[in-house]
Amino acid sequence: TGNRVPPPCAEIFSYLVYSVTHETVAMVDFKRTSIGAAKQINTQVATRGLGNFAVKLTSRRESNGRNQYDTPVVTLARVDPEDLQTARTIFGR
């Protein structure tokens, strides 16, 4: 029939984060086309450790010929020491 059915389960990466922009805790989930972004974050966790880095999330428009969609872009970011301390306090570090 041409209708595609997604698999019954999918890989997903979830992170509990502190949003400097919103000054609150947030949950960020990555799945399907965003797994590459999650792997970038996982690399930073493995090399720098949790609580020792900040990222900026933006998006990029992608196309597979028929459809357009946005994928997340992860870049390392500088964070104000006061914001870093706020996040560490919230997460008990």
C-alpha positions in Angstrom: 0.0 0.0 0.0 3.0 2.3 0.3 2.3 3.2 3.9 5.3 2.8 6.1 5.0 1.5 9.6 7.5 2.5 12.2 9.2 -0.3 14.1 7.6 -1.3 17.4 10.6 0.0 19.4 13.3 2.6 18.7 16.5 3.8 20.3 16.1 6.9 22.4 18.4 9.0 24.5 17.0 11.2 27.2 18.8 13.8 29.2 17.8 15.8 32.3 19.4 19.3 31.7 19.4 22.8 33.0 18.3 25.4 30.5 20.1 28.6 31.0 17.7 30.3 28.6 14.6 29.3 30.6 16.3 29.1 34.0 14.8 25.7 34.7 15.3 22.0 34.5 14.2 20.3 31.3 14.1 16.9 29.6 15.6 16.5 26.2 14.9 13.4 24.1 16.7 12.4 21.0 15.5 9.6 18.6 15.5 8.6 14.9 17.2 11.3 12.9 18.6 13.0 16.0 20.6 10.0 17.3 23.8 11.7 15.9 23.3 14.7 18.2 22.8 12.3 21.2 26.1 10.5 20.3 27.9 13.9 20.3 26.6 14.6 23.8 27.5 11.1 25.0 31.1 11.7 23.7 31.3 14.8 25.9 30.0 12.9 28.9 32.6 10.2 28.4 35.5 12.7 27.9 34.6 15.6 30.2 32.2 14.1 32.7 28.6 15.1 33.6 28.4 18.7 34.8 31.6 19.8 33.2 30.4 21.0 29.8 27.6 23.0 28.2 26.0 22.7 24.8 23.9 24.9 22.6 21.1 23.2 20.7 20.0 24.6 17.3 18.4 22.9 14.3 19.1 22.4 10.7 16.6 21.8 7.9 17.1 18.4 6.1 15.4 16.8 3.1 15.3 13.3 1.9 13.8 14.2 -1.5 10.1 13.9 -0.6 10.0 15.2 3.0 11.6 18.1 4.9 12.4 17.8 8.6 14.6 19.5 11.2 17.5 17.8 13.0 19.2 19.0 16.1 22.7 20.5 15.9 24.9 20.3 19.1 27.8 22.7 19.6 29.9 23.1 22.7 29.1 26.4 24.5 30.7 28.6 27.1 28.5 29.1 30.1 28.7 31.8 32.8 30.3 30.4 36.0 27.2 31.5 38.0 24.9 29.6 35.7 27.1 26.5 35.9 27.0 26.7 39.7 23.2 27.1 39.6 22.9 23.9 37.5 25.3 22.0 39.8 23.4 23.1 42.9 20.1 22.0 41.3 21.5 18.6 40.5 23.3 18.2 43.8 26.9 18.4 42.6 
